[in-house]
Amino acid sequence: LRDFEYLFETPGTSLRLLTPSSSNPHSMEFSAGFARLLRLAQGMDCQKRKTAGGHVEYENQRWAEAFGLSLHLASSRDALVESLPPPPNAEISQTQLTKIQAATGELFTALLREMKRW
């Protein structure tokens, strides 16, 4: 996941990944795959308090791995979203603006689709 973060920081990469492509109709779109990854990680380690069953002799440490993974997912998501807009005060063409809007729309559509399934 850290590699995703570095990949997204490369100029133009996230725009190419999020823009729908018709060159390979059999491949899963990146936005759908990324949204599915986020959905699978949602609630991966729900903490439920035990109220019966006696004394707890050890503390479950699974939360540490889940917390670390969620931090990596969050930083990858931030890098992906922050790399789409152009730098402030930069000249942007209408074509480039249309591509950014299409990529952002594709990402939000995939996220909403996965939220509906969850």
Protein Blocks (a to p, Z undefined) as FASTA:
>chain_A
ZZmmmmmmpghklmmmmpccfkbmmbccfklmmmmmmmmmgoklccdddfbhijafbdcf
klmmmmmmmmmmmmmmmmmmmmmpccehiacdfklmmmmmmmmmmmmmmmmmmmmmZZ
